[in-house]
Structures are given as C-alpha cells and as structure tokens.
C-alpha cells in the first residue's frame, strides 16, 4: 500500500517515493516567537505531526527539521514595518532575546501537551546567520540581487516561473498593485538582508558584506533546510498562508542557487476558523491551548477535534465542537482501557483497513472511523488492544498511558450500580435505565466495560 499525498506545487495527488529509500526528510515552518502560539497555529503542527506519524507508520525513518523564527519576520509581508520581535520588545520592556526564549519554551510546552513529537532538529534563525549570508552571497554572484537604500533584494524578474507554487498572475499583480514599492523594482521582489540604520538601534544585528543588518524572513528557511536536509529533500510543510509569499520565495531562492524547488512535495494545512474568520495572532484576539487547560479541558481533546477534519479543509472551532470531541475522546479511552492487556500481534487485516484512508492523503477522519469499527468488532480483546495501540502510533492520542481517574463513589451510588448490573443480567432494561438516571442525578456517569461498570464524575 502506497502513501499518496497532495502536492501543492503540482496541484495533484502523488504517490510518495522517498529520495533515499526508507528515509524521509521533512521540513516544517515553525513559529515566529514574538507571542504565544494560538490554536490555529497548533492545528498546523498537528497536521505536520500526523504526516510524520503516517510516514513512520509506513516504515519510514523520518528526519524532521523545524525552524524557530527569532529575527527578520517583519510586520508586513511586503518587507516593511518593524521586526515582530523588536516591536514586542519595545512594548514589553523585555529584550528580544528573552522574549524569543520565553515564547519558544511555551511553544515546546504546547507541543508536549498535544503529544506532538518533537522535531529531530530545532534550528533558530539567529544560530544560522553565517549560512544565510553565504546563501545571499551566492545569489549575488549569480546576478539575482540588487541593493536599495534599506537592504539587499531578490530580483524575481530573473525567474520566468516565479510564483508557480501559488499560480501567481504577475501581470494581474502589476496591474492591481496598491502598495508602495519604495526602491523595490517589482512588487514580487523581497528582502534578503535588511540594513539596521543607526548602529545599535536594533538589538539583533550582524556584520555582513553589505553592512550592519539582519536577514530577511524567507532566506532563513532556505538556508537552514539546506544545511540540515540538503538542497533537495522530500517534504516541506506549513500553513496555507505560506503558499503565496513565504514558500514561493523559498523556492525562488533555492532555484536560483541550486536549480531545485527545494522539496519534492509541498504540503499545506488549512486554517482553523472561529465564526468563519481565520484565527490570527496579529488581531490580538486568539485562543491559546493554555486557555483550554485552565477551563479543565484535556489538550488531547483538541487533537481529537482536529483528527475529525481533513488537514486541507478549514475547521470551525466552537465550544460545542470541543465539548463533543472531549466526550468522544473520553468514551474512546474508556473502551480501550476496558479491553485489558494487549496480547499477541496486531491484526494485519484491520491495520490494512486503517492504512487505506491514512495513505489517501492523510484522511484521518476516515481512519478514525475505522478505529471505532474495530472497537465494535468480534476480534478477541487482547488482539484488539494490540491493534488499537498500533493504530494509535499514527493517531497520537496516547491511549496506552491513559488510566481512569479513581473517584470515591458514595455507597448509595455503588449500590445503585450493583443493582443496575443485576437488572441487566436479568434483562430488566427499564429498571437498569432508571438506576442509571439515579446515578446521573447524583453527579456520576456509568461507563460499561468488558470487565464491569465504572463510575466517573460528570
């Protein structure tokens, strides 16, 4: 069975064939650490984690590289405005370096709470200035750069196919442009290196062949991806908002330097929306994972919610949807725990049934449905448990470690549960239902398992 993935570059579903047999190089655009990640950001990293787990499920050894943007990302994609870290520093009174460390640590904590596998390599933009300068010098030697008053820019007019990833209409952009070009020659040109202005005006600045300054946002990913994965590797991922500018510019840079499109596959996840509007940090109104934790919501309920929508489809977030996901996850955990200990090998037929939608462009909603079918099957409990745990290697719900919370159940509630069990054995279903209502009114819910009934607080 072959994994098929939708490649944004070719606009087609393609069979995944690794450049090096048995190994996959994966680069994922990480956060700009000027603020906390919001749930929309984290949906993208859940998608990337799902891809990584699917590759591993198919027997691939994955080298996963993620960048941390701690310099160079300006408030406008048109290379104008302040550096986001510097601007946050000015507002907060903390240094850019301290802010970057604070928000990086918070991001790593969010990933752990969502059971997202940490990347093989974390790479910070500020740790790769030498590589970025070397990249720009090569572009300069090949005639792809020009100098303006505020920096060194990439000349996109040198590439007739610039913007192919996004299917950009250059003529349309030129006719409809409403932005101030400044010294840029073309609306699509972008900064490779920005000048600092007065020395010491910025906290983050470095010497370069062109003067004191800092790298542009796009050059970091091309330089770091090349260092850690090579000039042409298997997979590059990010949110759909990266297609038109950031990823198009990454491709342009690497085409100019090496003649490759950087990655064989380009994959993009769709937005998380609230009331049909994109969740955005720049709006100042966003929801953090920690907000859910403070409300008593298990972070993995959010992971379960995201598994219910295809990564290329937008997902509307609501309290009702999250509550339903939390309920579904709770029921799943209880059923899996009730299977007892795993025994024997995972069932090959059920694994194949699960792999079919998984390998159809990461169709996790359908794959999750297969898991529920498996739980209702007549497979022996021990084998069923082994199969579920193997499937969870791809789902990432951490089902093996979950244990029910031990609650002190009042004696009267225990008595009702025992009476209900007896009524069920005697097929007195009406009496059993009435006893369940009494238990629920007392603040408890009954979970029926293969090993008896358990009570939990509601």
BELGIMO-V814036 format. One record per pair of residues at least 24 apart in sequence whose C-alpha atoms are under 10 Angstrom apart, sorted by the first residue. I is the first residue (numbers start at 0). GAP is how many residues later the second one is. Records with the same first field share a line. If there is no record, write none. Layout:
I->GAP + GAP
//
This chain:
0->57 + 351 + 354 + 355 + 358 + 359
1->56 + 353 + 354 + 357 + 358
2->51 + 52 + 55 + 352 + 353 + 354 + 355 + 356 + 357 + 358 + 359
3->353 + 354 + 355 + 356 + 357 + 358
4->46 + 260 + 261 + 262 + 354 + 355 + 356 + 357
5->259 + 260 + 261 + 262 + 306 + 354 + 355 + 356
6->158 + 228 + 229 + 257 + 258 + 259 + 260 + 261 + 354
7->156 + 157 + 158 + 159 + 229 + 232 + 235 + 257 + 258 + 259 + 260
8->154 + 155 + 156 + 157 + 158 + 234 + 239 + 252 + 254 + 255 + 256 + 257 + 258
9->154 + 155 + 254 + 255 + 256
10->154 + 155 + 156 + 255
12->347 + 348
13->251 + 346 + 347
14->344 + 345 + 346
15->39 + 218 + 219 + 248 + 249 + 343 + 345
16->217 + 247
17->42 + 215 + 216 + 217 + 246
18->213 + 214 + 215 + 245
19->213 + 214
20->39 + 40
21->33 + 34 + 36 + 37 + 38 + 39 + 40
22->32 + 33 + 36 + 37 + 38 + 39 + 40 + 211
23->28 + 31 + 32 + 36 + 37 + 38 + 39 + 40 + 205 + 209 + 210 + 211
24->27 + 35 + 36 + 37 + 38 + 39 + 40 + 200 + 203 + 204 + 205 + 207 + 208 + 209 + 210 + 211 + 238 + 239
25->25 + 26 + 36 + 37 + 38 + 39 + 40 + 93 + 94 + 199 + 202 + 203 + 207 + 208 + 209 + 210 + 211 + 237 + 239
26->36 + 37 + 38 + 39 + 40 + 92 + 94 + 194 + 197 + 198 + 199 + 201 + 202 + 206 + 207 + 208 + 209 + 210 + 211 + 236 + 239
27->36 + 37 + 38 + 39 + 91 + 193 + 197 + 207 + 208 + 209 + 210 + 211 + 239 + 240
28->36 + 37 + 38 + 39 + 40 + 192 + 196 + 207 + 208 + 209 + 210 + 213 + 217 + 218
29->35 + 36 + 37 + 38 + 39 + 77 + 92 + 93 + 94 + 191 + 207 + 208 + 209
30->35 + 36 + 37 + 38 + 39 + 72 + 73 + 76
31->35 + 36 + 37 + 38 + 39 + 40 + 41 + 52 + 53 + 68 + 71 + 72 + 185
32->35 + 36 + 37 + 38 + 40 + 51 + 52 + 63 + 66 + 67 + 68 + 69 + 70 + 71 + 72 + 73 + 74
33->35 + 36 + 37 + 39 + 49 + 50 + 51 + 52 + 53 + 54 + 55 + 62 + 65 + 66 + 67 + 68 + 69 + 70 + 247
34->49 + 50 + 53 + 64 + 65 + 67 + 68 + 69 + 71 + 72 + 246 + 247 + 249
35->66 + 67 + 68 + 69 + 70 + 71 + 74 + 245 + 250 + 251 + 252 + 253 + 254
36->66 + 67 + 69 + 70 + 71 + 73 + 243 + 244 + 249 + 250 + 251 + 252 + 253
37->69 + 72 + 234 + 241 + 242 + 243 + 247 + 248 + 249 + 250 + 251 + 252 + 253
38->71 + 232 + 233 + 234 + 240 + 241 + 247 + 248 + 249 + 250 + 251 + 252 + 253 + 263 + 278
39->199 + 230 + 231 + 232 + 233 + 234 + 238 + 239 + 240 + 241 + 246 + 247 + 248 + 249 + 275 + 277
40->197 + 198 + 230 + 231 + 238 + 239 + 240 + 247
41->65 + 68 + 69 + 72 + 74 + 230 + 246 + 247 + 260 + 261 + 264
42->196 + 226 + 227 + 228 + 229 + 259 + 260 + 262 + 263 + 264 + 268 + 272
43->193 + 194 + 195 + 196 + 224 + 225 + 226 + 227 + 228 + 262 + 267
44->66 + 69 + 71 + 72 + 192 + 193 + 194 + 224
45->65 + 68 + 69 + 70 + 71 + 223 + 256 + 257 + 260 + 261 + 265 + 350
46->69 + 190 + 191 + 192 + 220 + 221 + 222 + 223 + 256 + 259 + 260 + 263 + 264 + 265 + 315 + 317
47->68 + 69 + 188 + 189 + 190 + 191 + 219 + 220 + 221 + 263
48->62 + 66 + 67 + 68 + 69 + 70 + 345 + 346 + 347
49->66 + 67 + 257 + 261 + 308 + 312 + 313 + 314 + 343 + 344 + 345 + 346
50->184 + 186 + 216 + 260 + 307 + 308 + 310 + 311 + 343
51->64 + 65 + 67 + 342
52->63 + 64 + 339 + 340 + 341 + 342 + 343
53->301 + 304 + 305 + 307 + 308 + 310 + 339 + 340 + 341
54->303 + 304 + 307 + 339
55->337 + 338
56->298 + 301 + 302 + 333 + 334 + 335 + 336 + 337
57->297 + 300 + 301 + 336
61->57 + 58
62->56 + 57 + 58 + 165 + 166
63->53 + 54 + 55 + 56 + 57 + 58 + 164 + 165 + 171 + 172
64->53 + 54 + 55 + 56 + 57 + 58 + 159 + 160 + 163 + 164 + 171
65->52 + 53 + 54 + 55 + 56 + 57 + 58 + 155 + 158 + 159 + 162 + 171
66->52 + 54 + 55 + 56 + 57 + 58 + 153 + 154 + 157 + 158
67->32 + 36 + 54 + 55 + 56 + 57 + 58 + 59 + 152 + 153
68->31 + 35 + 54 + 55 + 56 + 57 + 148 + 149 + 151 + 152
69->26 + 27 + 29 + 30 + 31 + 33 + 34 + 54 + 55 + 56 + 57 + 134 + 147
70->25 + 26 + 29 + 53 + 54 + 55 + 133 + 134 + 143 + 144 + 145 + 146 + 149
71->53 + 54 + 119 + 120 + 121 + 122 + 132 + 133 + 141 + 142 + 143 + 144 + 145 + 146 + 147 + 148
72->142 + 143 + 144 + 145
73->142 + 143
74->207
76->113 + 114 + 140 + 168 + 169
77->101 + 102 + 103 + 109 + 110 + 111 + 112 + 113 + 167
78->71 + 72 + 74 + 102 + 110 + 111 + 112 + 113 + 115 + 137 + 138
79->70 + 100 + 101 + 102 + 111
82->119 + 121 + 131 + 133 + 134
84->118 + 119
85->116 + 117 + 118
88->114
94->108 + 109
95->106 + 107 + 108
96->29 + 106 + 107
99->24
105->184
106->182
108->180 + 181
109->178 + 179 + 180 + 189
110->178 + 188
111->187
112->176 + 177 + 180 + 185 + 186 + 187 + 190
113->175 + 184 + 185 + 186 + 187 + 188 + 189 + 190 + 282 + 283 + 284
114->184 + 185 + 188 + 280 + 281 + 282 + 283
115->187 + 280 + 281
116->279
120->107
121->106
122->97 + 98 + 101 + 102 + 105
123->96 + 97 + 100
124->90 + 92 + 94 + 95 + 96 + 98 + 99
125->78 + 79 + 80 + 88 + 89 + 94
126->97
127->87 + 92 + 93 + 95 + 96 + 99
128->76 + 77 + 78 + 79 + 85 + 86 + 90 + 91 + 94 + 95
129->76 + 78 + 93
130->88 + 89 + 91 + 92 + 93 + 95 + 96
131->60 + 61 + 82 + 83 + 84 + 86 + 87 + 88 + 89 + 90 + 91 + 92
132->59 + 60 + 74 + 75 + 76 + 77 + 81 + 82 + 86 + 87 + 90
133->74 + 75 + 89
134->57 + 84 + 85 + 87 + 88 + 91 + 118 + 119 + 122
135->56 + 57 + 73 + 79 + 83 + 87 + 117 + 121
136->71 + 72 + 73 + 120
137->118 + 119 + 120
138->53 + 114 + 115 + 117 + 118 + 119
139->116 + 117
140->116
141->114 + 115
142->113
143->108 + 109 + 112 + 113
144->44 + 45 + 46 + 47
145->38 + 39 + 43 + 45 + 46
146->36 + 37 + 44 + 46 + 47 + 63
147->34 + 35 + 36 + 37 + 43 + 46 + 47
148->33 + 34 + 35 + 45 + 46 + 48
149->32 + 33 + 34 + 41 + 43 + 44 + 45 + 46 + 47 + 63
150->32 + 33 + 39 + 40 + 41 + 42 + 43 + 44 + 45 + 46 + 59 + 60 + 62 + 63 + 64 + 65
151->32 + 38 + 39 + 40 + 41 + 42 + 43 + 58 + 63 + 64
152->30 + 31 + 32 + 36 + 37 + 38 + 39 + 40 + 41 + 63
153->30 + 31 + 32 + 34 + 35 + 36 + 37 + 38 + 39 + 95 + 98 + 99 + 102
154->29 + 30 + 31 + 33 + 34 + 35 + 36 + 97 + 98
155->29 + 30 + 31 + 32 + 33 + 34 + 93 + 96 + 97 + 100
156->28 + 29 + 31 + 32
157->94 + 98
158->93 + 96 + 97
160->91
161->26 + 86 + 87 + 89 + 90 + 93
162->25 + 80 + 81 + 82 + 84 + 85 + 86 + 88 + 89
163->79 + 80 + 84 + 87 + 88
164->78 + 79 + 80 + 82 + 83 + 84 + 86 + 87 + 96 + 101
165->76 + 77 + 78 + 79 + 81 + 82
166->76 + 77 + 81
167->76 + 77 + 80
187->57 + 61
188->60
189->26 + 27 + 28 + 29 + 55 + 56 + 59
190->24 + 25 + 26 + 27 + 28 + 58
191->24 + 25 + 26 + 27 + 28 + 61
192->24 + 25 + 26
216->29 + 32 + 33
217->27 + 28 + 29 + 30 + 31 + 32 + 33 + 34 + 35
218->27 + 30 + 31 + 34 + 35
219->30
220->25 + 26 + 28 + 29
221->25 + 27 + 28 + 29 + 30 + 31 + 32 + 40
222->27 + 30 + 31
224->25 + 37 + 38
225->28 + 36
228->33 + 34
229->32 + 33
230->24 + 26 + 27 + 28 + 29 + 30 + 31 + 32
231->26 + 27 + 28 + 29 + 30 + 31 + 32
232->27 + 28 + 29 + 30 + 31 + 32
233->28 + 29 + 30 + 31 + 32
234->27 + 28 + 29 + 30 + 31 + 32
235->26 + 27 + 28 + 29 + 30 + 31 + 32
236->26 + 28 + 29 + 30 + 31 + 32
237->28 + 29 + 30 + 31 + 32
238->28 + 29 + 30 + 31 + 32 + 72 + 73
239->27 + 28 + 29 + 30 + 31 + 72
240->27 + 28 + 29 + 30
241->26 + 27
242->24 + 25
266->44 + 45
267->43 + 44
268->41 + 42 + 43 + 44 + 45
269->40 + 41 + 42 + 43 + 44 + 45
270->40 + 41 + 42 + 43 + 44 + 45
271->34 + 39 + 41 + 42 + 43 + 44 + 45
272->41 + 42 + 43 + 44 + 45
273->41 + 42 + 43 + 44
274->41 + 42 + 43
275->38 + 39 + 40 + 41
276->39
277->36 + 37 + 38
278->37 + 38
291->30
296->25 + 26 + 29
297->28 + 31 + 32
298->27
299->25 + 26 + 29 + 96 + 97 + 98
300->24 + 25 + 26 + 27 + 28 + 29 + 96
301->24 + 27
302->26 + 92 + 93 + 94
303->24 + 25 + 61 + 64 + 91 + 92 + 93
304->24 + 60
305->58 + 59
306->55 + 56 + 57 + 58 + 59 + 60 + 61 + 88 + 89 + 90
307->55 + 56 + 57 + 58 + 59 + 60 + 61
308->54 + 55 + 56 + 57
309->51 + 52 + 53 + 54 + 55 + 56
310->50 + 51 + 52 + 53 + 54
311->49 + 50 + 51
328->68 + 70
329->74 + 117
330->116
331->39 + 40 + 43 + 65 + 67
332->64 + 65 + 66 + 67 + 68 + 69 + 70 + 71
333->65 + 68 + 69 + 70 + 113 + 114 + 115 + 120
334->37 + 40 + 41 + 50 + 112 + 113 + 114 + 115
335->39 + 45 + 48 + 49 + 52 + 53 + 63 + 64 + 66 + 113
336->48 + 62 + 63 + 64 + 65 + 66 + 67 + 112 + 113 + 114
337->43 + 47 + 66 + 109 + 110 + 111 + 112 + 113 + 114 + 115 + 116
338->36 + 41 + 42 + 43 + 44 + 45 + 46 + 47 + 49 + 110 + 111 + 112
339->41 + 42 + 44 + 45 + 109 + 110 + 111
340->40 + 41 + 42 + 43 + 44 + 45 + 59
341->38 + 39 + 40 + 41 + 42 + 43 + 44 + 45 + 46 + 47 + 58
342->37 + 38 + 39 + 40 + 41 + 42 + 43 + 44
343->38 + 39 + 40 + 41 + 42 + 43
344->37 + 38 + 39 + 40 + 41 + 42 + 45
345->36 + 37 + 38 + 39 + 40 + 41 + 42 + 43 + 44 + 45
346->32 + 36 + 37 + 38 + 39 + 40 + 41 + 43
347->39
348->38
349->24 + 29 + 34 + 37 + 38 + 41
350->36 + 37 + 39 + 40
353->37 + 40
354->36 + 39
357->36 + 37
363->30 + 31
366->24 + 27 + 28
367->24 + 27
370->24
380->69
403->50 + 51 + 52
404->50 + 51 + 52
405->48 + 49 + 50 + 51
406->37 + 47 + 48 + 49 + 50
407->47 + 48 + 49
408->35 + 45 + 46 + 47 + 48
409->32 + 34
411->27 + 30
412->25 + 26 + 27 + 29 + 30 + 31 + 42
413->25 + 40 + 41
414->24
416->29 + 36 + 37 + 38
417->34 + 35
419->33
420->27 + 31 + 32
//
